[in-house]
Amino acid sequence: MAAAAAVVAAAAVAVAAAGEACFEVLDALGLCRLTRRTGDLDGAVPLRVAKACVPLLEGNAFGLQIALARPIEVQRRLGSLRAEPAGEGGEALLRAHRAALPRLVSQGFLAPEGAWHRALRGGLAWACRTGLGPPRLRLWTGLLVRPDPGVWLRVAGAANRRNLLIEVSEAYLADESAFVPLVVELRLRDEAPRSLRLEGEIGCIAPVRPDVEIEDCALADAPEVGRAHAEFYDARYFAVKKGEVTRKYRRLVGDKARAGDRKARAGEGSAGIAGGAGGTGSAGGAGAARARLVVAGPGAPEIDEVTEVTTAAGPDPVPWRGGARLASVVVRNAVAFRATFDGHTLAVAPDAPRLAEGAAAVERTFAQVYGDDFLAANRGALWYLTKYFTPHPPGEPHFFVKPWAFTRTPPGWSSLLEGVHGDGYDVMRGVVATDAFFATPAVFHVRRIGAPIEVPEGAPLLRVLPVPRDLLRAGFREARFLDG
């Protein structure tokens, strides 16, 4: 394996600008390309969002989209899935696939008769299943990738502009010693037709920093977080918001995040978490970056860690044996509710007793930490948090859910808010500068008209993953075959 890795290292000739690149890409087929979105999705987002909603714009632009250069037809037959090229050029693509495999093996990109070689030899795509679960399809993009040392590659769905008839499994590629075939694992939703044509963006790949630890604590252990919430949602904020876009988040992040980036580059990340347990927040510094989950009410989020990764050993994820830990926060719904959109009005009907109970618990927590005078002086900020739901203007199928917890990251680190899709709705992807602004809202996009969506208590809404901002802008280097 070491010899093969050495051959690969010699074969990988950078042909693209490497200024902010943090992984390499070899294109063996021309089936897919990696593209970067604009934050406004080429002008498709509402004007109000384009003016004000920086987290959503950054969520739209997050990572690199895995876009098909040629359409693929997926068919559901006899409880399994298969895929083949669609349209003109399909046979040429299959010939290119057959020619690519011996070339990849001879130049050390694939181990001969290894698990990857055997899987790809069966075609561009193959079906898999876990237990009695629904069948899934592993589609090789024709790309192979290799992250730089200290970087993992996260593969997920296309999020805010996606094919609603497929779901893409989250995966982490964590092998810096060799190139790994980039495979998108997907399943068809029940409402998908038996034959489905895939075009354009089918997934997203993004670099992340694996050495991230998150500790949970009570609001009393991080009082500066609650004060920051009150300072942001002050009386002036609500007065301005009644008539126009405040742009307060944009200004806050522009000032504090720039200062955080400077600290991160200087290796001063540990200063970003008051009372934290040391460490460094610098993306390139030694030691783990440490973030805090600050709980202010019921329905506390969970801290989760990646335990399995994909490597050059084969397509099936294997237990991670390295020292680095990649932690994230899983936010679950604290109040069961139904929401109905009729094209004009989005009405949310929560479990009223449960909402009142949760709101009272949050108020008690703030009163215990800051006192009654603080509550009286910041009634608007507390009400904004405890009401849990915030609607958008008429005509928009969106609303916010505000978790009763906060996330604080070291200077120079933001958080990816990866929404969870449900029956009739999406929770959208966003990126929040959680070294300056600590709320992590779940933004719902209701896909159903007339009939309600239902979200039970405990349903997952978001995965919050800290990411250094230098990786949000990072790209890749292109690699060539030895005889290319």
N, C-alpha and C positions, 0 to 999 in steps of 0.2 A: 504493500500500500504506500509505503514511504517513497519507493521508487516511482510509482505512478504519479504521486503528488509532485515529485521533482520534475517529471516530464510535463505535467500540466502547468507548473509554474513557468517553465521555459516557453510553453506554447502560448500562454496568455499575454499577448502583446497589446498594450493599451493603445487605442487609437482615438479615444475621445478625451476631452479636457478632464483632468483629474483634480481640479481645484477643490471641490467639495465631494468628490466621489468616495464611497465607502464600501462598494462591492463591485464585483466583475460580472459581466454577462457575456456568454457565448451564444450566438444564434446559429443553431444547426439546421433550421428548416425554413425560416421566413414565415412561419405560421402566425406568430404573435410579435408585437412590439410593446415596449414600455413607454408610456406617454404621461405627460403631466397635465393635469386639469387646471383651468382657471378657477378662481374662487367663485365667480358668478356663473359658472357652468355655461360659458359663452353667451351670457346675457339672459339665461333662463330663469334666474331667481327674481323674486319680486323686488321692486325698486327700494322699498323700505329695508329689506334685508341687505341689499347691496350697500346701502348707506350706513347701516348701524350694526348688523349682526356679525361681528368679526369672528367669533368662535365657529359659526356655521360656514362662513366663507373659507376659513382655514381648514375646516373639516372637509369641505368640497375638494380642496386642493391637496389634501393630505396624501402622501405617498406617490407611487407611480402606478398608473392603471395598466393592467394586463389586457391589451386590446387585440382581438383577433384581426389579422389582416385578411383572412379568408373565412367565410362562414362555415360553421360545423352543424350538422344535423344530429340531434340526439333523439333516440327512439327508445320507447319503453315497451319491452316484449317479454311476456311470460315471467313477470316478476323481476326482470333484470334490465339493465341499461346498456346501450351500445351507441357508438358515435362514429361518424364518417364524414369526410369532407363533402360539402354541398356546392353545387354550381360548377362552372367551368374551372378547370385546373385541379380538380379533385384527384384525378389519377396521377398527375404530375407530383402532387404533394405526397401521395403514397409512395411513389418511386423515390422521391427525395428522402423520405423516412427510411426506406429500406437501404439506401446508400449511406445514410448518415451513421447508422449504428456501427458498421465495421470501421468507419473512419474514427468515430469517437473511441472505440476500443483500441485501435492501433496507436492512437496518439495519447493514450493514458487518461482520457476523460471518463471512461467507464471501465470498471474492472471486468475482464472477460469472464462470462458465465456467472457474474455476480447477480445479486437480487435486482439491481436496477436494469442490468442488461437483459435478464430474463423477462422482466415486466415490459420493457419497451419493445422487445422483440415481438410481442403479441399484437402490436399496433399502436396507434396514436392514443388510444384510450382503452381502459379496461374497467370492469365492474368490481366492486368490493362490497362487503356487508359485515356489520358487527352484530353478532347474535341474531336476534329476531327483528332488528331494526330495518328501516327501508333501505333499498339498494342505493349505492352511491357510485358515481363515475369519476375515475381519476383520468383527467385529460392532460396529456403532456403538451406544454405550450411550444415545444421545440427549442426552448431556452434552457441553458444551464447557468447556475449562479454560484458565486463564492463570496461570502462576506469577508471583509477585512478583520484582522484580529480585534477582539473586543466588541464585535457587532454581531447581532442576529438579524435575520430577515423574517418579518412577519407577513404571512399570506392570509388574506381575508377577502370578503366580498367587496363589490364596488360601491356599496353604501348608498349615498344620497342620490345617485343616478344609476340605477341598476335594473337588471332584468328581474321582475317581480316573480317570475315563475321558477326561479332556481334559488337555492341556498348554497353558499360556499362555506366549507369547513375551515375554521381557523387553524393555521399550522405555523410552526417556527422552524426555520432552517438554521442550524447552528453548527456548521462544519467549515472551519476556516482553512482546513488542510487540503480540501479537494472541491472540485465543482460538483454540484448536485442538480439533477434535472428539476426544473421548476414545473410542478404539477399542481393543477387546480382541482381539488376534490369537491364535487357538487352533487346535489340531489335535486330531483324535480319535485316541486310542490304538488299536492294532490290534485289541484285544479289545472295543472299543466296538461296540454294535449299529449296524446301518445307519441306524436312526432313534433319536435320543437327545434326551430332554427336559431342557433346562437350567432350573434354578430356583435361587433364592437367590444365594449368593456365587459369583461367577465369576472374580474377580480382586481385586487390591489396588492402590491408588494411594497413594504416600507422597512427601512432599517430601524432597529431599536437597540437600546443599550441593556444588556442582560443583568448587569450587577445593580439591581434596584431592590431595596428593602423598604417596607412600609410598616410603621408601628401605629397601633390604634391607641387613642387616649380620649379622655373626657374633655369637655369644653373648659373645665376648671384648670386643666393642665396646659391649655393653650389659649388663655384669655384674649390675646392679641387678635385671634382669628374672629371672634365675635365682635370685637370693637371695629375691626376692618369692615365687617358686614354692615354695621350701623353707620359707619362713616360714608360708605358708598351709597346706601339707600337712605340718605338724609332727606329733610323736607324739601330742599331745593331740587333734588333729583325728581321727586314726584310732581313738583310744580312745573318743571320744564317738560316732563314726559307727557303731561296732559295735552300739550299742543304741538310738540315737535320731538324729533329724535335727539336724545341727550348726548350721544357719543362719549359718555363718561368712561365706559370701559376702554374705548380706543385710546383716550388720553391717559388713563391710569396705566394701561399696559405699555404705552409708548414711553412713559417716564420710568416706571419701576422695572419693567422687563429689560429695558436697555441697560439699566444699572445692574440688574441681575446677570445679564449676559457678560458684562465686564467683569463681575466678580467670578463668574464661572470660568472665564478664560484665564483669570489670575489664580484659579485653584482655591477660591475662598468659599466654596459651596456650603460648608458646614455652618457658616454664619447665617444661612437662610432659614434655619429652623430653630427658633428660640427654644431653649430647653431640650433640644434634640440630642441624640447620642453620637455626636461627632460625625466623622465620615466626610466625604467630599462630594459636592454637587457637580463638579466639573466633569463634562462628558469624557474627557481624556485623563482625568486624575486617577490616583490610586485609591483603592477601597470603594466600598459600595456607596451609591447615592441613597440617601435616607429621606423618605417622605413621611408625612403624618396624616392619618385619618382621624379627624376630630369629630366626635359624636356629640350631637346636641339634642337628640330626641329618640323616640322609639324607631324600630325598623332599621337598626344599625346595619350598614353595609358589611360585607365579609372581605377579608384579605385572602387572596388566592395566589398560588404560585404555579408557574409552568413546570410540569414534571416530565413531559415528553417532548422530544424534538426530532426533526427529520435530518438525516445525515447521508453521507455517501454510502452508508452500509445498505440502504434499500428504501423502498417507498413507505414501509410501515414505520410510524414513530417509535422511538426507543427511549427508555428512561434516561434522563439527563444525569450524567455522572460528574459533571464539572463542578467547580467551586462557586461560580457565579449563580445568583438567584434572580429570577425575574418575577417580581410581585406586581399584582394589580388589585384593584378594588372592584368588587361586584356589588352594584347597587340594586336593591330589590324594592318593589312597590310596598309602601307602608300603609296604604289605604285603598281597599278595593273600590273600583269605580266602573261606571259605564260612560261612554262618550258617543254622541250622535252628531253627525254633520249632515246638513241638508242642502249644502251648496252656498248658504249664506251664514247660518248660525251654527256654531259648534257648542253644544250643551254638554257639560260634564255633570254627572250625577254620582257623587261619592257616597260611601257608607258614612252617613252624617255622624252617628254616634262615635264611630272609630276616628273620624277626622277631628271631632271636638276633643276626644280623649288625647289624641296625639298632640294637637295644638296646645292643650293645657300643660302637657308634659314638657314641651319645648319652653313655654313661658316660665314654668317652675325652674327649669335648668338655668335660663338666663337670669332669673331673679336671684337664684342662689349664688351665681358667679358674680353678678354686677350690682345687685341691689335694686330696690323698687324705683329709686330716682332715675336710674339708667333706663329702665323700662318706660317710665313716663316720658322721658326726653326723646326716646327713640321708638315711639309706638308704631310709626309707619314701617320702619325697617323690620320690626318683629312681626307685624301683621303680614307683610309681604312674604315672610318665611313660613309662618304658621298656616296660612291659607292653602299651602301646598300646591294648588293649581293656579296657573295664570293663563288666560286665553289670549289669542292673537286677535287682530281686528277682524270685523265681519268679512266674510268671503274667503278667508284663509283656513285651510283644514289643519291648523296647527294649534298646539297649546303646550305649556311647560308643566312639568312636575319638578318640584324643588326638594331634593332629599334633605332630611334633617341631619345632615352631616357635611363636613367640609374636607377638602384635600389640600394640603400645603406641601409644595415641592421645594427643593433647594433653588438658589438663584441660577437662572439660565435654563430651567426645566419647565416645560409645559406638560399638560396631560391630554392624551387622546381619550375622547369620550366616544367609545364604540357602542352604538345603540343596538339593542336586541329587537328583532322583528317578531311580531305576533300576528294573530289572525285578524286581518283587516287593517293593520297599522304597521308603521315603521317607527322606531326611535332613531333619530338621525345622528350621523357622525359629526362630532365637533372637536375643536382643539381649544383648550382654555389655558391661559398663562397663569397656572396655579402657584407661581411664586409671587404673584401680585394680587390675584383675585381667586378666592378659595371655593366658590360655589361650583357645583358640577351638575347643572340641570339636565333633565331628560326632555328633549324636544320631540313631541309626538307629531307624526304626519298621518292623519287618518285617511286611509285609502278607500273606505266604504262610504257609500252615500245612502242615507235613509235609515239603515239598520245600525244598531249600536255595536261598538266594539266593547269587549268586556275584559278588564285586567284585574285578576284576583290579587289579594294581598299575598306578598311573597314572590310574585312573578319577577324574574330578572328584567331590569330596564337598561342598565349600562355596565360596561366594563371600563374602568378608569385606569389607564396605563401611563405612568410617567415616562416622558421622552425628552431628552435634551434638545433644545431648539436648533442646535447646529445640525442634528440629524433630520429635522423637519425640512431642511433645504438641501439635503444631500442628494447626490445623483450617483451614477455608476460609470465604470469604465468598460468599454467594449473590448472583447478578447477575440483573437483569431485562431483558426486552426494553424498548425505548423506549415501546412502546404497551401494556406490561404493567400 
